[in-house]
């Protein structure tokens, strides 16, 4: 697995992205004949698809596999882990703008689609302002934060089945609980997991840009146009400078710059961070969750 290539959600407010997507973030957004709104922030056909519907819901995550993998190999691994894997039809592949894909549902009912060959045209992304350039490529679209009813079960799945590695974990306090950050490429995390609620939901989507100037411009626009936000600051886990706004489609958007990558994957030691002090407590080797440990133990 290489990166998250695309994300699909359902919302009755998807068309709002046609406005604030370009105005606030400088993204390109367009509507398909079936009412789906697609949003792009790089040369890929899209990174976010918002399908029309009566309620807000995360529908699927699209994972791009690496050159050393094959869809057949991924399907065999998932089948051996007890999941029912389906070959995507040519029609579904066309709807996702990819060459081929397979998919399955995880323990929380979320669909994961593994794909190859997402449509991409070099130099096609213009953005709505010169500074709206993002960090994607082999790192994927950015990252997503998922709120889960069972954090341990989520760690078992993403580390043990999906093969992701824990970068860090943070204690957000007695009322908010823990957040765990997992990676599948040099981006500090592609998935972050929070515990809470009865069902899985998308908490927020992060996009990383190439300059601090772009964050400043977007923040100035966001605070005028969007009514709920967290002001700019540094995140303890990856040092990204970001702000967060709430969208009408049911999830937050984090917009930031300057994240510290995991350059040396093998030597990275996960930290357990106390958000009240910002201190990082390094686990012992026995407590570090790896892809080879299908039953990670949550440390409190």
N, C-alpha and C positions, 0 to 999 in steps of 0.2 A: 504494500500500500504506500502510495506516494503523498497524496494530499486530498483535501476536500475540494472538488472541482466545482460543485454547484449545490444549491440548497433550494428546496421547494416548500412553500407554505400555502395555507389557505386563508383567505380573508375577504370580507365584504368591502374592505377599504383599499384594495390594491391600487386603484387608480390614483390615490393620493401620492404614490411614488412618482407618477408622471410629473408632479409639481415639485415636491420638496426634494426628490432625488437629485435632479439637476440643479435646482436653485441653491440648496444647502450644501450638498456634497460634490457637486460638479459631475455626477454620474450621467450616463446615458440610459434612458428608460423608454420602452416602447410597448405597445399593446398588440397582442396577437388576435386573430379573428375570433377565437373562442373566449376572449375576455381576459386571458392570462396576461399579466404585466411582467415583462422581463426587465431586469436591471443589470447593467454591465459596468465594470470599472477597470477593464483591461481589454485586450484584443480578443478574448473569448466571446462566443456568441452571447453568453449571459453568465452571470454568477448567481443571481437570485431570480426565482420564478414565483410569482404570487398568483395562485389560481383562485378564481372567484368561488365564494361560498358564504354561508350564513354565519360561520363562527371562525375565530382565529385558531389555527392549529399548524404545527410542524408536520409536514407530510413525508418528506424523504430527505436523505443526504446522499449526494453523489460523490463517490470516492474514485479518484483516478489511480490506476495501478501503475507501478513502476515498470521500466523496460525489462527488468529481470524476471517479471512475473507474467502469468497468462491468466485469462479469465477462467480457463479450465482448471488451472491449479488453485485459484482462489475458491472456485466452486467446490472442488474436492476437499479442501481444508475445512470449509464451512459445513459441508455435509458430514464430514467425520466428527465435527463438533456438535452434531445433532440438529442442524438447521436445514429447513427445506429451501433449496435454492432453485430459482426459476430463470430460464433463459429469456431475456427480454425480446419481444417481437421486433421486427423491422419497423413497424409503426411507432412503437414506444421509443426505439432508438432515434427515429426521426424527430419525435416530439422533444426529446432531450438534446437534440443536435449532436449526437455522438455516433460512432460507427457501430459499436456493440456494447451490450451490458448484460449483467446478471443481477438478480436482486433477491433479498430475503428480509424477513421481519425479525427484529431483535427481541429480547425478553420483555421489552416494554411496549411492543407493537409498532415501533418505528421502522419504516422501510429504509434499508441501505442498498444503494445501487452501486455496483462496481463497474466501471466503464473504461473503454479505450477510445481515443480519437475524438475528443470534443472539438467542434468546429472553432477554428481560430484563423484570423486573417491579420498578418503582421501589419502594424501601422494603421489599422482600421479604427482604433479607439481614439477619439479626439477629446472627449470630455467637454464640459461647459466652461472651463477656464484653464489657462495654461498650467496652473499649479496642481490640477486634479490628476496626479499620477500616483499609482498605487504599487505596493510590493506584493506581487503575486507569483507568476511563473511556477517554478518547482515547489514553492511554498504553499500554493493553493490560494483560495479566495481570501483567507484570513483565518478567523477561528469562530467557533460557536460555543456558547455556554448553555448547557442543558440542565434543567431542574428535574430531578428524579425522585420518585417515591422511596427508592431503596438505593442508597449510595454504594453500599458494599456490592450489591448485585451489578451495579453499573461498572464498578472497578473490575469485577470479575470478567465482565463482557469485554470492555475496551482494552484491558491489559491482556487477559488470558486468551480471548478469541480473536480480537482485531489486531493483536500484536503491538499495541501502542506502549510507550514507555512513560512512566511518571516523571515529570520534570520537577514539580514542587507541589506542596499543599499549603493551604493557609487557613488558619482559624480566624473566622470573621466575628467571633463573639458568641455569647450564649444564645442569642436570639436568631442569629443567621447561620450558625453551624460552620461546616468546613466546605472549602472548595478545593478540588483536586485538578491539576493541570497535566494533560497527557499529550505527547507529541508523536509524530510519525515522519518527521523531516526536521531540518534545522530550526524551523520556527519553534519558539519556546513551547507553545501548545497549539494544537489544532482543535482540541476538545477540552472544555473545562466542565466539571460535574459539580452540581450543588444538590443537596438533599432537601426535599420539602414538597408538600402537596400530594394529591392523590394520583395524579397522572403526570407523564412526561410532558414537558413543554419547553419551547425555545425561550430562554431568558434573554440572551442578547447575541448579536452578530457583530464581529469586529472586523474593521477594514483598516489596514495600515497604509499610510501614504508616505511619499518619499521626502517630504520637506516639513519642517515645523511651521513654515509660513502657511501651508495649506490648512493645517489644524487651526491656526489662528483665524484665518478667513472663514472657515466653516463654523467655528464656534461663534463668531460675531453674528453670522447669519442665523444659526440655530437658535440662539437665545432670543432673537426677534420673532421667529416664526413658530417655534415649537415650545409647548407649554410645560414640559417636564424634562429636567436635565440634571446631570451632575457636572459641576464645573471642572475645568481642566486640572490635571494633576498627574503625578507619577504613580504607576502601579508597582506594588512591591515585588510581584513575581518576576516580570521581565523588563522592568524599568521603562516601559512605554509611557510616553506623555500623551494623555488622551482626555476626551470628554465623552459623556454618555447622554443620549437623548432617547425619549420614548416615542415610538411611532404609533400611528393609528392602526397599524396592522398587528398589534399585540405583542411586539417584542422591542427591546431596546437596540440601538445602534451605538457601538463604541467606535470612535474615530480617532486614530492616534498615529504617533510617529516615534521612531527611535528605539524599537524593541531590541533587546539583547538576544541574539540567537544562541542556540546550543551548537557551537562550532566543533566541539570534541565530544561526540555522542557517547563514546565508551567511558570517558573519565568523568562525565557529569554525575554529581552526587545530589540527589533530591534533598530539598530543605523542607522543614516544617516551620512555617512562618507564623508568628504571633502578630496579628494585625494591630494590636494595641501598642506594641513597642517597635514593630518593624524588624525584630530580631529573627534571624534564620537559624534554626536548630537542625544540624545535619544528622540524619539517621545513621545508625550503624548499618553495615552492609547487609545484615540479616533482615533488616526492616525495609529495605529499598524494594519497591515493586518493579518487576521487570516483565517483559513479554513472556519469559519462560516460567513465570510463577502465576498459574491460573487462579490462585486463591489469595490475592493480596489482603493483608490485614490493615484495616483503617486504624491509624494511630491517633489517640486523643491526648 
